[in-house]
């Protein structure tokens, strides 16, 4: 089915997109709302330092660890089915979290929420690829989906702050319940089911290996952010890499792998993942530092800080919706490069923020950063999903989400650690002689520590701490600016083979490289980049290209492309 004859999405599909955006908004809310609830729940549950850390981190660890597993599981048992199971579980466990009577109970609930949350993101994204078979509509739909997470993050401080002003800390978790109810009611009506054909068993050993590969790496990144390079950080990194090698080797031997590593031979797939990873590093670090700057330096309440984050979220929305539209006339690689160049300008503006009255400059600079985020989130995700065969859309979506989770974590770790190092270097000689050691250690560790110790320090000293923290922000944003400018240039290079969205003759869109399967740089053949010699099309029709291949040089759209040679058609039902 060519772009010109692809079935256009109607009101049902766009209504389904609205339903699919709900869990994405919910996950964005969950990222920020817990930061507001932490002080009050700490007073109620009285966790120790380690327990408090796990309350914050258990969710992130488990959602990152299970994304690949859940993406593939959705391909097998049905993407809508897994989405509804995950939504029901997320809502039920949220109630348990809200009424937790101990720190241990809340940690367990947060871990369960992470596993349930891992079902939501890849399922929603993969279902979009099924519902929107028209390339242009699909890219626009993914743009809407991509902004939902940022919208949730922006709403988190506002909605969460309003609820915490009137109710107890557990009310923040109950936000998930009405979302889950709406999804469970509307999904069977508006969202079609999709189940991919499978020839082998679900490999539980691969699930274990994927967890042992991902979790130590995420732990190492978080440990690095807190303590820097040390034996635990290095040990976890090496352990994760060893199990990653074992995981990859096992996938290559399986008839039906958890993650088909041959997807990485597709140059569009690999290039788009790389852009997402590096691009999210700067966003993750700047998000942490800007939030800190608004609340601790500018002395804004969480609700006020959330309102100031509204304009950047709007910029991301504009970019995520506008970039796919522009990419119909301008190559996606150029669109990504230009928006990343604008993000570079945003980071440069953030290097000029000072500790007195810099809110407007921060919002403008961060808005430009989010402009680039919107473009790479929409176009990068579209390229990743479109480069995979339809029956692998779930696992491809999971890889996209895993890479973005890792990028955000790396940004917090690397740029956050850099800013902290600058703060410590600037504040060390400004702590008055004779200050009690425990107070000096707290004040000299971070701006948050300085805030808690301010009443035990001389008058005016906290202003010096604010200046030191702002210097850390400036240096971190300078590094982010340089890296983003390099990424802008590289994006134009590594994505130069990607043609216009929806253009049948645009050349190689999802080919894997020079001579590999599915490379159709000249745009010849019956369909663009279908790339199987004798395989059966996995969508509504069988399509063959001139190039021999293994089925992974797929066109950038759901509903077509080569399956494994002789593979059966995927099952799609209402």
C-alpha positions in Angstrom: 0.0 0.0 0.0 1.7 3.2 -1.2 1.4 6.5 0.7 -1.1 7.7 -1.8 -3.4 4.7 -1.3 -2.9 4.2 2.4 -6.1 4.2 4.4 -6.7 7.6 6.1 -7.4 7.6 9.8 -10.9 8.8 10.7 -12.6 10.1 13.8 -12.4 6.7 15.6 -8.6 6.6 15.2 -8.1 10.2 16.3 -10.4 9.5 19.3 -8.2 6.4 20.0 -5.1 8.6 19.9 -6.7 10.8 22.6 -7.2 7.7 24.7 -3.6 6.5 24.1 -2.3 9.9 25.2 -3.9 9.6 28.6 -1.5 7.0 30.1 1.4 9.0 28.6 0.2 12.1 30.4 -0.1 10.0 33.5 3.5 8.8 33.4 4.7 12.4 32.9 2.7 13.4 36.0 4.2 10.6 38.0 7.7 11.8 37.3 7.2 15.2 39.0 4.3 14.8 41.4 6.3 12.6 43.8 8.9 15.3 44.4 6.1 17.4 45.8 4.7 14.6 48.0 8.0 13.5 49.4 8.3 16.0 52.3 4.8 15.2 53.7 5.1 11.4 53.1 8.5 11.5 54.8 6.9 13.1 57.9 4.2 10.4 57.9 6.1 7.2 57.1 9.5 8.3 58.5 11.8 6.5 56.0 15.5 6.4 56.6 17.8 7.8 53.9 18.1 4.5 52.0 14.4 3.9 52.1 13.7 7.5 50.8 16.1 6.8 48.0 14.3 3.6 47.0 10.9 5.3 47.2 12.2 7.7 44.5 14.2 5.2 42.4 12.3 1.9 42.5 9.8 3.1 39.9 12.4 4.2 37.4 14.6 1.1 37.8 11.7 -1.3 37.1 10.1 0.7 34.3 13.5 0.8 32.5 14.2 -2.8 33.2 10.9 -4.1 31.8 10.3 -1.9 28.8 11.9 -4.4 26.3 10.1 -7.4 27.8 6.7 -5.7 27.8 7.1 -4.4 24.3 7.7 -7.9 23.0 5.0 -9.4 25.2 2.5 -6.9 23.7 3.5 -8.1 20.2 2.7 -11.6 21.3 -0.5 -11.5 23.4 -2.0 -8.4 21.9 -1.0 -4.7 22.3 -4.5 -3.5 23.4 -4.8 -6.4 25.8 -1.5 -5.7 27.5 -2.3 -1.9 27.6 -5.6 -2.6 29.4 -3.9 -5.1 31.8 -1.2 -2.6 32.6 -3.7 0.3 33.1 -5.8 -1.8 35.4 -2.7 -2.8 37.4 -1.4 0.7 37.5 -4.6 2.1 38.8 -5.0 -0.7 41.5 -1.4 -0.4 42.7 -1.7 3.4 42.8 -4.5 2.9 45.4 -2.1 0.6 47.4 0.6 3.3 47.2 -1.8 6.0 48.3 -2.7 4.1 51.5 0.7 2.7 52.3 1.3 2.4 56.0 5.1 2.0 55.9 8.1 2.9 53.8 8.6 -0.8 52.9 5.0 -1.0 51.6 5.4 2.2 49.5 8.7 0.9 48.0 7.0 -2.3 47.0 4.1 -0.4 45.5 6.5 1.9 43.6 8.3 -1.1 42.2 5.0 -2.7 41.1 4.0 0.7 39.5 7.3 0.6 37.5 6.4 -2.9 36.1 2.9 -1.8 35.3 4.1 1.5 33.7 6.5 -0.5 31.4 3.4 -1.9 29.7 1.9 1.5 28.9 4.5 3.4 26.8 5.5 0.7 24.2 1.9 -0.5 23.9 0.5 3.0 23.2 3.2 3.8 20.6 3.0 0.4 18.8 -0.8 0.8 18.6 -0.4 4.2 17.0 1.6 2.5 14.3 -1.3 0.1 13.7 -4.0 2.7 13.7 -2.3 5.3 11.4 -1.1 3.5 8.3 -0.8 6.8 6.3 2.8 8.0 6.8 1.9 11.7 7.2 -0.9 11.0 9.7 1.3 8.6 11.7 4.1 11.1 12.1 1.6 13.7 13.3 0.0 11.2 15.7 3.4 10.4 17.1 4.0 14.1 17.5 0.8 14.4 19.6 1.8 11.3 21.6 5.3 12.7 22.3 4.0 16.0 23.7 1.7 14.2 26.2 4.6 13.2 28.4 5.9 16.7 28.6 2.4 18.0 29.3 2.1 15.6 32.2 5.5 16.7 33.6 4.4 20.4 33.3 1.0 19.6 35.0 2.6 17.6 37.8 3.6 20.5 40.0 0.4 22.4 39.4 -2.1 19.5 39.8 0.0 17.8 42.5 0.5 21.0 44.4 -3.3 21.8 44.3 -4.2 18.3 45.6 -1.5 18.4 48.4 -2.9 21.8 49.5 -6.2 20.1 50.2 -5.5 16.4 50.8 -2.9 14.1 52.2 0.2 12.9 50.3 -1.5 9.7 49.0 -3.9 11.8 46.9 -1.1 12.4 44.4 -1.1 8.7 43.6 -4.9 8.6 43.2 -4.6 10.7 40.0 -4.0 7.4 38.2 -7.4 5.9 39.0 -9.7 8.0 36.8 -7.2 7.8 34.0 -7.2 4.0 34.2 -11.0 3.9 34.4 -11.4 6.0 31.2 -8.8 3.9 29.3 -10.5 0.6 30.3 -13.9 1.9 29.2 -12.8 3.6 26.0 -10.1 1.3 24.7 -12.3 -1.6 23.5 -14.4 0.9 21.6 -11.8 3.1 20.0 -8.6 1.1 19.8 -8.2 -2.0 17.5 -6.3 -5.0 18.8 -3.1 -6.2 17.1 -1.3 -9.5 17.7 1.8 -10.4 15.7 2.5 -13.9 14.5 5.0 -15.9 16.6 6.8 -19.1 15.8 8.7 -19.7 19.1 8.2 -19.6 22.8 8.6 -16.6 25.0 12.2 -16.9 26.4 12.2 -16.2 30.1 16.0 -16.5 30.2 16.2 -13.5 27.9 13.9 -11.6 30.2 16.3 -12.3 33.1 19.4 -11.4 31.0 17.8 -8.1 29.9 17.0 -7.1 33.5 20.6 -8.0 34.5 21.9 -5.9 31.7 19.7 -2.8 32.1 19.3 -2.6 35.9 23.0 -2.4 36.8 23.6 0.2 34.2 20.7 2.4 35.4 22.0 1.9 39.0 25.5 2.9 38.0 24.2 6.0 36.4 22.2 7.0 39.5 25.1 6.1 41.8 27.5 8.2 39.7 25.1 11.2 40.0 25.2 10.8 43.8 28.7 9.7 44.6 30.7 10.0 41.4 33.0 7.3 40.1 33.7 4.6 42.6 34.0 0.9 43.0 30.2 0.3 43.2 29.6 2.4 40.1 32.3 0.7 38.1 31.3 -2.8 39.3 27.7 -2.2 38.3 28.7 -0.9 34.9 30.9 -3.9 34.1 28.3 -6.3 35.4 25.6 -4.7 33.2 27.9 -4.8 30.1 28.8 -8.5 30.6 25.1 -9.4 30.8 24.3 -7.2 27.8 26.8 -9.2 25.7 25.3 -12.4 26.9 21.8 -11.1 26.1 22.8 -10.1 22.6 24.5 -13.4 21.9 21.4 -15.3 23.0 19.1 -13.2 20.9 21.1 -14.1 17.8 20.5 -17.8 18.5 16.8 -17.7 19.1 14.1 -18.4 16.5 11.8 -15.8 18.2 14.1 -13.5 20.2 12.9 -11.0 22.9 14.7 -8.3 20.9 15.7 -8.9 17.3 19.2 -7.4 17.3 19.1 -7.4 13.4 17.0 -4.2 13.7 20.3 -2.4 14.6 21.7 -3.2 11.2 19.1 -0.8 9.8 20.9 2.5 9.6 17.7 4.6 10.1 16.8 2.7 13.3 20.3 3.0 14.8 20.8 6.6 13.8 17.4 7.7 15.2 18.1 5.9 18.5 21.5 7.6 18.7 20.0 11.0 18.2 17.3 10.3 20.9 19.9 9.1 23.4 22.3 12.0 23.1 19.5 14.6 22.7 17.8 13.5 25.9 21.0 13.8 27.9 21.0 17.6 27.7 17.2 17.7 28.4 17.5 15.5 31.5 20.3 17.6 33.0 18.7 20.9 32.2 15.3 19.9 33.5 16.8 19.0 36.9 18.9 22.2 37.1 16.2 24.5 35.9 13.7 23.1 38.4 16.2 23.5 41.2 16.9 27.1 40.0 13.3 28.1 40.0 12.5 26.7 43.5 15.8 27.2 45.4 17.3 30.3 43.8 14.2 32.1 42.6 12.3 30.9 45.7 9.2 29.9 43.9 6.6 27.5 45.3 6.3 24.2 43.3 3.0 25.3 41.8 4.5 28.6 40.6 7.5 26.7 39.2 5.1 24.4 37.4 3.3 27.3 35.9 6.6 28.8 34.6 7.3 25.4 33.0 4.1 25.8 30.9 5.6 28.0 28.1 8.5 25.5 27.4 5.9 22.7 27.4 4.0 24.7 24.8 7.2 25.1 22.7 7.6 21.3 22.7 4.0 20.8 21.6 4.5 23.2 18.7 7.7 21.5 17.6 6.3 17.9 18.0 3.2 18.8 15.9 5.0 21.2 13.5 8.1 19.1 12.8 6.3 16.2 11.1 4.4 18.7 9.0 7.6 20.5 7.9 9.2 17.1 7.2 6.7 16.6 4.4 8.6 19.2 2.5 12.0 19.3 4.2 14.1 16.2 4.9 13.7 15.1 8.5 17.5 15.2 9.1 17.5 18.9 8.3 14.4 19.6 10.4 16.1 17.8 13.4 19.4 19.6 12.8 17.8 23.1 12.6 15.7 22.5 15.8 18.7 21.2 17.6 20.6 24.3 16.5 17.8 26.4 18.1 18.2 24.2 21.3 21.9 25.1 21.2 20.9 28.8 21.3 18.6 28.0 24.3 21.5 26.4 26.2 23.6 29.5 25.4 21.0 31.7 26.9 21.0 29.5 30.0 24.7 30.1 30.4 23.8 33.8 31.0 21.4 33.2 33.8 22.4 34.9 37.1 21.1 34.4 40.6 19.0 37.5 40.7 15.9 37.9 38.6 16.7 35.4 35.8 13.3 33.8 35.4 12.4 35.2 32.0 15.7 34.3 30.5 15.5 30.8 31.9 12.0 30.2 30.5 13.0 31.5 27.1 16.2 29.4 27.0 14.5 26.3 28.3 11.7 26.8 25.8 14.2 26.6 23.0 15.7 23.5 24.5 12.2 21.9 24.6 11.7 23.0 20.9 14.5 20.6 19.9 13.2 18.0 22.2 9.8 18.1 20.5 11.3 17.6 17.1 13.6 14.7 18.0 10.9 13.1 20.1 8.4 13.2 17.3 10.6 12.5 14.3 13.1 10.3 16.0 10.4 8.1 17.4 8.6 7.9 14.1 11.8 6.8 12.4 12.5 4.1 15.0 9.0 2.7 14.8 8.7 3.0 11.0 12.1 1.3 10.4 10.8 -1.9 12.1 8.4 -4.4 10.5 4.9 -4.0 11.9 5.1 -7.2 13.9 8.2 -5.8 15.7 6.7 -2.4 16.4 6.3 -3.2 20.1 9.9 -4.1 20.7 11.0 -1.2 18.5 8.9 1.1 20.6 10.3 -0.3 23.8 13.9 0.3 22.5 12.9 3.9 21.8 11.6 4.3 25.3 14.5 2.5 26.9 17.0 4.8 25.1 15.1 7.9 26.2 14.9 6.7 29.8 18.7 6.1 29.7 19.3 9.5 28.1 17.4 11.3 30.8 19.2 9.4 33.5 22.6 10.1 32.0 21.7 13.8 31.7 20.8 14.0 35.4 24.0 12.1 36.3 26.5 13.8 34.1 25.3 17.4 34.0 23.9 17.2 37.5 27.3 16.0 38.8 29.1 18.7 36.8 27.0 21.4 38.3 27.4 20.0 41.8 31.2 19.9 41.3 31.2 23.5 40.3 29.0 24.4 43.3 31.3 22.6 45.7 34.4 24.3 44.3 32.9 27.7 44.5 31.3 27.4 48.0 34.1 25.6 49.8 36.1 28.7 50.7 32.9 30.7 51.5 31.9 28.5 54.5 32.9 30.5 57.6 35.6 29.2 59.9 34.2 27.6 63.0 31.1 26.3 61.4 30.1 22.9 62.9 31.4 20.1 60.7 27.9 18.6 60.1 26.5 21.9 59.1 29.5 22.7 56.9 29.2 19.3 55.2 25.5 19.7 54.5 25.8 23.3 53.3 28.8 22.5 51.1 27.3 19.4 49.5 24.5 20.9 47.4 22.2 23.9 47.1 19.4 21.8 48.7 21.7 21.1 51.6 22.6 24.8 51.8 18.9 25.7 51.9 18.3 23.3 54.8 21.3 24.7 56.7 20.7 28.4 55.9 19.2 29.2 59.3 22.4 28.0 61.0 24.7 30.1 58.7 25.5 33.8 58.9 23.0 36.3 57.4 23.5 36.7 53.6 25.5 33.5 53.2 22.7 31.7 51.3 23.0 34.3 48.6 26.6 33.2 48.0 25.3 29.6 47.8 22.8 30.7 45.2 25.5 32.3 43.2 27.7 29.2 43.4 24.8 27.0 42.2 24.0 29.4 39.4 27.6 29.1 38.2 27.2 25.3 38.2 24.1 25.7 36.0 26.0 28.0 33.6 28.9 25.6 33.2 26.6 22.6 32.7 24.6 24.4 30.1 27.7 25.4 28.3 28.7 21.8 28.0 25.2 20.9 26.8 25.4 23.7 24.2 28.6 22.3 22.7 27.3 18.7 22.7 23.9 19.7 21.2 25.6 21.7 18.4 27.7 18.7 17.5 24.6 16.6 17.6 22.8 19.0 15.2 25.6 18.6 12.7 25.7 14.8 13.1 21.9 14.6 12.7 22.1 16.2 9.3 24.8 13.7 8.3 23.5 10.4 9.7 19.9 11.1 8.7 20.6 12.5 5.3 19.4 9.3 3.6 15.9 9.7 5.1 13.4 11.1 2.6 10.4 13.3 3.0 7.6 12.0 5.1 5.0 10.4 2.9 7.0 10.8 -0.3 6.9 7.5 -2.2 10.0 8.4 -4.3 12.0 9.9 -1.4 14.8 7.3 -1.5 16.0 5.1 1.3 14.0 5.6 4.3 14.5 2.6 6.4 17.3 0.8 4.7 20.2 -0.5 6.8 23.2 0.9 4.9 25.2 0.4 1.8 24.7 -3.2 0.7 22.6 -4.7 3.5 19.0 -5.9 3.2 16.4 -3.5 2.3 18.7 -0.6 1.2 16.9 1.2 -1.6 18.7 4.5 -1.8 17.6 5.1 -5.4 14.0 4.7 -4.5 13.5 2.0 -7.1 11.4 -1.1 -6.9 7.8 -1.6 -6.3 7.8 0.0 -2.9 10.3 2.1 -1.0 12.6 0.1 1.2 10.4 -3.0 1.5 13.6 -5.1 1.1 12.5 -8.7 1.1 13.1 -11.0 -1.7 10.4 -13.6 -1.2 8.9 -12.6 2.2 5.2 -12.1 2.7 4.1 -8.6 3.6 3.0 -8.3 7.1 0.3 -5.8 6.6 -2.7 -5.7 4.2 -0.8 -6.8 1.1 2.3 -8.7 0.0 5.0 -6.5 -1.4 8.4 -7.5 -2.7 11.4 -5.4 -3.6 14.4 -5.9 -5.8 16.9 -6.4 -3.1 17.5 -9.7 -1.3 17.1 -9.4 2.5 16.0 -10.7 5.8 12.9 -8.6 6.1 14.4 -5.6 8.0 14.6 -3.0 5.2 11.0 -1.9 5.8 9.1 1.0 4.6 8.5 3.8 7.1 4.9 2.9 7.8 2.9 0.4 9.7 1.0 -2.2 7.8 3.6 -3.0 5.2 7.1 -4.3 4.9 8.8 -7.6 4.8 8.3 -10.3 7.4 10.8 -13.1 7.8 10.9 -15.2 4.6 7.6 -17.1 4.4 6.3 -15.5 7.5 2.5 -15.4 8.1 0.5 -12.2 8.0 0.0 -10.5 11.3 -3.4 -10.6 13.0 -5.2 -7.4 13.4 -8.7 -7.2 14.8 -11.2 -4.8 16.3 
